[in-house]
Every structure is written in structure tokens, then in C-alpha cells.
Amino acid sequence: MTSDILIIGGGPVGATLALALKNYGLRVTVLEARHPGAGARDARTLALSEGSRLILSRLGVWSQLAPRATSINTIHISQRGRLGQTVLRAAEEGQEALGYVLPYADLSAALDDALVAAEDTRIEFGVRATALETSADKVTVTVEQHGATKQFSTRLAVIADGGRSMDALPGMKRETREYGHTALVGHVECALPHGNIAYERFTPQGPVALLPEGATGFALVWTAKPEEAERLMQLPEPQFLAELHGYFGDRVGEFHAITGRATFPLRLVTLRPVTAPRVVAIGNAAQTLHPVAGQGFNLGLRDAWQLALIARETAAELIGGADMLRCYQGKRRMDTGGGIFFTDFLVRVFSNDLPGWGMVRGAGLALLDMCAPARHFVSRKMSFGAKG
Ligand SMILES: Cc1cc2nc3c(=O)[nH]c(=O)nc-3n(C[C@H](O)[C@H](O)[C@H](O)COP(=O)(O)OP(=O)(O)OC[C@H]3O[C@@H](n4cnc5c(N)ncnc54)[C@H](O)[C@@H]3O)c2cc1C
């Protein structure tokens, strides 16, 4: 047995799990296909919930991230060309912030550093897992490294590959729903200060989000049909900014510059169940969501945290056993089910131009804005998950 727990994928979710298992006497190995620091090329910007900040603080990485994070104090939700809006405020929730905006690259670099520094965790970069084979008491993981093939054996294999590479195992079913959406991301500078306000604006073509990023400017997530996103990618900067202004409206004034344009195809992918004998999938490997509500990483982080809590309380020889995996599934069912439902609901209900729906959505947003307990409920779930 080369380890008690072997984590396939040292992305934000896999790395969080490994750090949460540090100093508990378990032999933990992380296999990561990319090289250290290569996460810096990822153009995504993430909105982290207050719950995620608390987890990263407990792991000792938040202090390194805090100077790069921009807090969200207000979230403004509206729909294009229609009445009705909702405003969520941190002050009303008794929180310092509703969330924090952070480049994926910074998060990935801080977690890489922490993993390399963790004495009792083995991290191997440049190692790609290619196959899993389970038996009664162990999992054998085949990997490729520098063109050679190696094998590791472990009591529990955790798939945290972002759903990017490993096939679903027998008994696990992967379902995909195509939204016909691509996200165009980038950093925009604009005329007015961001005031730590995040904007989510729904349109029939898909949502547009502006997340406050840095001292000035916003991280843009513009969802559109794939061919439209491709056209926007190719537009010269002045035309792109003019179209964004026409699309988003005047709330933040004129847009002055855009940098780092990149696109990501969007779909809902769910794996059910998320466990197989001696195997568990977490993070995007278990559920890949539309970024409309900024829930994907936050949900994955709670997967990692919950799995670590259970593993810490399980005797080493029982790690990966049926009881442990049943316990994990039971504890995560409500939160992941809620996150998937909420995100899918927003995409389906808010991204269409079916007759009459605009008014219904507007009334819904206005009602939410008038009802403090309902706003509190939404803020709480977005910050800390379905279990609050
Ligand atoms: C445009 C966009 C915006 C988003 N915004 C938000 C947001 O605001 N808030 C939020 O919470 N979420 C957001 N998300 C979702 C978030 O990015 C993901 O949920 C999160 O990155 C998932 O982390 P992960 O570690 O599970 O997977 P990944 O980030 O995909 O990491 C997987 C890791 O596994 C490694 N790997 C893959 N295959 C193998 C293999 N075979 N062997 C070894 N290693 C392997 C990869 O190199 C990678 O490092 C957004 C997503 C997109 C596309």
C-alpha cells in the first residue's frame, strides 16, 4: 500500500482535501498532471463564499490569499430590459463580506505552495492517472510520468480531476446537459469605481456577471451562445467594449479596457452515485455546474472538507470502506443536490424569452428584494451551502 488516500488531481478541490488531512497520521498522496505553477495560465476568476474563506483560513492559506482578494459587499441582481431587481448586502447579514473575488491562478499557486511545504503529504507533479482497478481491500492506480507507466496502490482513491480525464467507473453514471452556452471571461476597467458591488444581470441569451476585482475594474463573465462568444472573442477592443456597454447598461459607466479574454464551454455534468467501492469523486469530477451563481468551487470545497472530516475520524484500516463512503454520501447529498438544483433553475428560468416569463422573473426579484427573511435565506445558502 503506497498510501491510505490517493488524490487524483491537485486542483483547488484536491489540494484542499490534502491540506485538510495534514497532520492526522494518514499517508496522503496527490497526483497532479500539470507542473507546479502551471495553474497560473488559467484565466478564470472565482467568487469565493464566506464559508470557503473560513475553510481556507483553517488550512492556513487565506493569509497568503487575502491581499489578492477583493471583497464583495453587495450583490445586485437584475434582468436586462425588464423591471425587478434584488440587492443583497453583507451588512444586513452581519458579515464583513458576502464573498471574495480571486483569480484561479492565485488560488492554485497558494495551494501548490502549501502542499509542497506540507511534510507528511506527498505531491507528485507531472503525473497523469490513466486507469483505476479496484479489489476488496485496495485500489490500483496506473499513471503515466515522463512517458513511463507506474502503479500506486491505496485504500481510497479520490477522483478530483475536475471531470477532465478519468472515465466513470462501473456503477457510476455520468449525465450531461448541454446549455448551449459559452462563458467569455476577462478583466474590464470602467469609468466608475466598483464600490465592492458584484452585478449579476440576466438576459435571454444567458447571464452576464461583473465581479469587483482589484482596486478598480471587474472580472467579467459574459455568457452567450458559442458562436456569439467566438465573435466577441475576435472583436477589436473598442467594438467589444461598446457592445458590452450596450449589453450591460450604464451602471458602471463606460468600459475603458479589456484584458485576458478567454472562453469556457459550459454544461451541467453530474456523476451519480459519486462513490464506487474504494473510490469517491469530489469537486467538478462529481458535479460540474454553470458558473451563473458562482457555486462550483464553493460546493467542491465543501465536498473536500466533509470528506476530510470523515477520514480524520476513521481508523486507517477502515479508510475507503463501505461505511465511510456511505457516511460521506449521506452527508453531502443535500448540499450538492441543492447546489445543482439552484444553479440549473437559474439558468433555465432566467435565460429564456418565453412569453410572460420576463414579468414573472421581475416580480420574483422584486418580491425577494422586499422580503428580508427570504434575502437572508438566499445569502445564507450561498455563503454556507444548503445546510447553512
Ligand atoms: C468561467 C468559469 C467561472 C467560474 N466561476 C466560479 C465562481 O465564481 N465560483 C465558484 O465557486 N466556481 C466557479 N467556477 C467553477 C470552478 O472553476 C470549479 O468548480 C473549480 O475549479 C473545480 O475545482 P476542481 O479542483 O474540482 O477541478 P479543476 O479546477 O478542474 O482541477 C482539476 C485538477 O486535476 C488535474 N488533473 C486532471 N486530470 C488528471 C489526471 N488524470 N491525473 C492527475 N491530475 C489530473 C488538472 O491538471 C487540475 O489541476 C467557474 C468555472 C468557470 C468555467
The ligand as a MOL file (V3000), in Angstrom:
LIG
                    3D

  0  0  0     0  0            999 V3000
M  V30 BEGIN CTAB
M  V30 COUNTS 53 58 0 0 0
M  V30 BEGIN ATOM
M  V30 1 C -15.8770 30.6560 -16.4210 0
M  V30 2 C -15.9920 29.9950 -15.0830 0
M  V30 3 C -16.2080 30.7570 -13.9480 0
M  V30 4 C -16.3510 30.1380 -12.7010 0
M  V30 5 N -16.6100 30.9130 -11.6110 0
M  V30 6 C -16.7810 30.3280 -10.4150 0
M  V30 7 C -17.0780 31.1180 -9.2640 0
M  V30 8 O -17.1990 32.3400 -9.3350 0
M  V30 9 N -17.2110 30.4870 -8.0680 0
M  V30 10 C -17.1040 29.1290 -7.9520 0
M  V30 11 O -17.2780 28.6110 -6.8400 0
M  V30 12 N -16.8180 28.3500 -9.0200 0
M  V30 13 C -16.6610 28.9260 -10.2350 0
M  V30 14 N -16.3710 28.1520 -11.3230 0
M  V30 15 C -16.2010 26.6950 -11.1250 0
M  V30 16 C -14.7900 26.3690 -10.6340 0
M  V30 17 O -13.8290 26.8370 -11.5550 0
M  V30 18 C -14.6490 24.8690 -10.4740 0
M  V30 19 O -15.7240 24.3790 -9.7090 0
M  V30 20 C -13.3360 24.5010 -9.7570 0
M  V30 21 O -12.2230 24.9250 -10.4920 0
M  V30 22 C -13.2820 22.9780 -9.5660 0
M  V30 23 O -12.0670 22.6140 -8.9780 0
M  V30 24 P -11.5410 21.1370 -9.1060 0
M  V30 25 O -10.2840 21.0950 -8.2970 0
M  V30 26 O -12.6280 20.1660 -8.8380 0
M  V30 27 O -11.2110 20.9500 -10.6690 0
M  V30 28 P -10.1370 21.6910 -11.5780 0
M  V30 29 O -10.0280 23.1260 -11.2080 0
M  V30 30 O -10.5230 21.3560 -12.9830 0
M  V30 31 O -8.7620 20.9500 -11.2140 0
M  V30 32 C -8.5580 19.6040 -11.6010 0
M  V30 33 C -7.0740 19.2800 -11.4960 0
M  V30 34 O -6.8850 17.9070 -11.8130 0
M  V30 35 C -5.7420 17.7680 -12.6600 0
M  V30 36 N -5.9500 16.5450 -13.4580 0
M  V30 37 C -6.8630 16.3210 -14.4290 0
M  V30 38 N -6.7830 15.0630 -14.8770 0
M  V30 39 C -5.8040 14.4550 -14.1690 0
M  V30 40 C -5.2640 13.1380 -14.1610 0
M  V30 41 N -5.7260 12.1950 -14.9760 0
M  V30 42 N -4.2410 12.8300 -13.3060 0
M  V30 43 C -3.7580 13.7820 -12.4530 0
M  V30 44 N -4.2390 15.0630 -12.4190 0
M  V30 45 C -5.2500 15.3840 -13.2570 0
M  V30 46 C -5.7540 19.0370 -13.5130 0
M  V30 47 O -4.4510 19.3170 -14.0020 0
M  V30 48 C -6.2270 20.0780 -12.4840 0
M  V30 49 O -5.1510 20.6640 -11.7850 0
M  V30 50 C -16.2370 28.7410 -12.5820 0
M  V30 51 C -15.9920 27.9620 -13.7250 0
M  V30 52 C -15.8790 28.5800 -14.9630 0
M  V30 53 C -15.6130 27.7270 -16.1820 0
M  V30 END ATOM
M  V30 BEGIN BOND
M  V30 1 1 1 2
M  V30 2 1 2 3
M  V30 3 2 2 52
M  V30 4 2 3 4
M  V30 5 1 4 5
M  V30 6 1 4 50
M  V30 7 2 5 6
M  V30 8 1 6 7
M  V30 9 1 6 13
M  V30 10 2 7 8
M  V30 11 1 7 9
M  V30 12 1 9 10
M  V30 13 2 10 11
M  V30 14 1 10 12
M  V30 15 2 12 13
M  V30 16 1 13 14
M  V30 17 1 14 15
M  V30 18 1 14 50
M  V30 19 1 15 16
M  V30 20 1 16 17
M  V30 21 1 16 18
M  V30 22 1 18 19
M  V30 23 1 18 20
M  V30 24 1 20 21
M  V30 25 1 20 22
M  V30 26 1 22 23
M  V30 27 1 23 24
M  V30 28 2 24 25
M  V30 29 1 24 26
M  V30 30 1 24 27
M  V30 31 1 27 28
M  V30 32 2 28 29
M  V30 33 1 28 30
M  V30 34 1 28 31
M  V30 35 1 31 32
M  V30 36 1 32 33
M  V30 37 1 33 34
M  V30 38 1 33 48
M  V30 39 1 34 35
M  V30 40 1 35 36
M  V30 41 1 35 46
M  V30 42 1 36 37
M  V30 43 1 36 45
M  V30 44 2 37 38
M  V30 45 1 38 39
M  V30 46 1 39 40
M  V30 47 2 39 45
M  V30 48 1 40 41
M  V30 49 2 40 42
M  V30 50 1 42 43
M  V30 51 2 43 44
M  V30 52 1 44 45
M  V30 53 1 46 47
M  V30 54 1 46 48
M  V30 55 1 48 49
M  V30 56 2 50 51
M  V30 57 1 51 52
M  V30 58 1 52 53
M  V30 END BOND
M  V30 END CTAB
M  END
